[in-house]
Amino acid sequence: MISRNLSHRIMTGLPLAAAACWYIFSANELVFAVITVVIGVIAYYEFGHSLHIKKISVHYSILYITQCFVIAGFWFLIDGDSKVGLGFLGATLALMLIGFLTSKAREQKAFLWYLFPVIWIMCPLALLYLLRFKLVSSQGSQLIFFIVLVTAFNDIFAYFGGKRFGKRPLAKMISPNKTIEGSLFGIAGGLIAGLTLSTIWLNNLLPVWKAVPIIIILVIASQIGDLIESKFKRYCGVKDSSHLIPGHGGLLDRIDAYLLALPTFIGLLYIFSII
């Protein structure tokens, strides 16, 4: 019998999945870029809000201004104006340094709290835009959908496999409900979805001998990405990054697996000479 919470998650997740498909396949370049920036802004806010709950000594104005500078820097770099883009990124580092030097009691981790969301949130979202429009001439959408499908099936199989067969904790101090058995089921689910999609739709880019190792590494990266956010939330003492999405928590809770899966996948595409 489906639990009430799971039923709620499914009912909320279906329109989100439909919106994600439209975003991946139908949004033009400008709309895609705007939505990606909005995703980054919301995720960044949730990150800052979690720090605020923990009462971590950072200047939140500097945290959010650096995000704007990073977005501008990436935009100009992608647009081909490297001088202006690098100027914005340089200003970002300068602001981070100012934030660190003026933090209360010169908190040693302050600089990292400014730098971490740039690497963790903004860089993968910039790579998402590049994968959709720049790195692959005509199949960027299919490759993004491949990541989404593999990660989604990993989540589904890991949840039900862990619930039914899970005994040995995967990372007890970070997320006590995750199990090794669930992780293995997740890899199996990712392989089923990824191999099916690559055979039907992406065989020219991802033949089986390339697809299998890519899928396994991609699933492992998504699971680690999930654990990274779980560790961050546990450190800050929050259950969810926000209550934005009923039954799912915050936006950061929904994209956490992709934040490591995306750069890992793009790296693998280069390693296997796919792009």
ChimeraX attribute file (.defattr): number of C-alpha atoms within 10 A of each C-alpha:
attribute: neighborCount
match mode: 1-to-1
recipient: residues
	/A:1	4
	/A:2	7
	/A:3	8
	/A:4	10
	/A:5	12
	/A:6	12
	/A:7	13
	/A:8	14
	/A:9	16
	/A:10	14
	/A:11	13
	/A:12	15
	/A:13	16
	/A:14	11
	/A:15	11
	/A:16	13
	/A:17	12
	/A:18	10
	/A:19	11
	/A:20	15
	/A:21	16
	/A:22	12
	/A:23	16
	/A:24	19
	/A:25	15
	/A:26	12
	/A:27	14
	/A:28	11
	/A:29	11
	/A:30	9
	/A:31	12
	/A:32	20
	/A:33	18
	/A:34	11
	/A:35	13
	/A:36	17
	/A:37	18
	/A:38	12
	/A:39	18
	/A:40	24
	/A:41	18
	/A:42	16
	/A:43	24
	/A:44	22
	/A:45	19
	/A:46	21
	/A:47	23
	/A:48	22
	/A:49	17
	/A:50	22
	/A:51	21
	/A:52	14
	/A:53	11
	/A:54	14
	/A:55	10
	/A:56	17
	/A:57	20
	/A:58	24
	/A:59	18
	/A:60	16
	/A:61	10
	/A:62	16
	/A:63	23
	/A:64	16
	/A:65	14
	/A:66	23
	/A:67	23
	/A:68	15
	/A:69	20
	/A:70	24
	/A:71	23
	/A:72	18
	/A:73	24
	/A:74	22
	/A:75	18
	/A:76	18
	/A:77	17
	/A:78	15
	/A:79	10
	/A:80	11
	/A:81	13
	/A:82	15
	/A:83	12
	/A:84	16
	/A:85	22
	/A:86	17
	/A:87	14
	/A:88	23
	/A:89	20
	/A:90	15
	/A:91	16
	/A:92	24
	/A:93	17
	/A:94	13
	/A:95	19
	/A:96	24
	/A:97	16
	/A:98	14
	/A:99	23
	/A:100	23
	/A:101	15
	/A:102	15
	/A:103	18
	/A:104	14
	/A:105	9
	/A:106	14
	/A:107	14
	/A:108	13
	/A:109	14
	/A:110	21
	/A:111	20
	/A:112	12
	/A:113	20
	/A:114	26
	/A:115	18
	/A:116	12
	/A:117	18
	/A:118	21
	/A:119	13
	/A:120	17
	/A:121	23
	/A:122	24
	/A:123	18
	/A:124	21
	/A:125	23
	/A:126	21
	/A:127	18
	/A:128	25
	/A:129	19
	/A:130	16
	/A:131	21
	/A:132	21
	/A:133	17
	/A:134	13
	/A:135	15
	/A:136	14
	/A:137	10
	/A:138	11
	/A:139	16
	/A:140	20
	/A:141	19
	/A:142	17
	/A:143	23
	/A:144	19
	/A:145	18
	/A:146	21
	/A:147	22
	/A:148	22
	/A:149	17
	/A:150	26
	/A:151	27
	/A:152	19
	/A:153	22
	/A:154	28
	/A:155	24
	/A:156	16
	/A:157	20
	/A:158	27
	/A:159	20
	/A:160	14
	/A:161	20
	/A:162	23
	/A:163	15
	/A:164	11
	/A:165	13
	/A:166	21
	/A:167	14
	/A:168	15
	/A:169	18
	/A:170	18
	/A:171	14
	/A:172	11
	/A:173	9
	/A:174	18
	/A:175	17
	/A:176	11
	/A:177	16
	/A:178	22
	/A:179	23
	/A:180	18
	/A:181	21
	/A:182	28
	/A:183	24
	/A:184	19
	/A:185	24
	/A:186	29
	/A:187	25
	/A:188	20
	/A:189	23
	/A:190	30
	/A:191	23
	/A:192	16
	/A:193	19
	/A:194	28
	/A:195	21
	/A:196	14
	/A:197	19
	/A:198	21
	/A:199	15
	/A:200	10
	/A:201	15
	/A:202	18
	/A:203	15
	/A:204	10
	/A:205	18
	/A:206	21
	/A:207	13
	/A:208	15
	/A:209	8
	/A:210	17
	/A:211	19
	/A:212	18
	/A:213	13
	/A:214	21
	/A:215	25
	/A:216	18
	/A:217	16
	/A:218	29
	/A:219	31
	/A:220	23
	/A:221	22
	/A:222	27
	/A:223	24
	/A:224	18
	/A:225	20
	/A:226	22
	/A:227	19
	/A:228	19
	/A:229	23
	/A:230	20
	/A:231	16
	/A:232	16
	/A:233	20
	/A:234	15
	/A:235	13
	/A:236	19
	/A:237	13
	/A:238	16
	/A:239	14
	/A:240	19
	/A:241	25
	/A:242	21
	/A:243	14
	/A:244	15
	/A:245	15
	/A:246	14
	/A:247	17
	/A:248	21
	/A:249	16
	/A:250	19
	/A:251	20
	/A:252	25
	/A:253	22
	/A:254	14
	/A:255	19
	/A:256	22
	/A:257	26
	/A:258	27
	/A:259	26
	/A:260	23
	/A:261	26
	/A:262	24
	/A:263	20
	/A:264	18
	/A:265	21
	/A:266	20
	/A:267	13
	/A:268	19
	/A:269	16
	/A:270	10
	/A:271	11
	/A:272	13
	/A:273	10
	/A:274	13
	/A:275	14
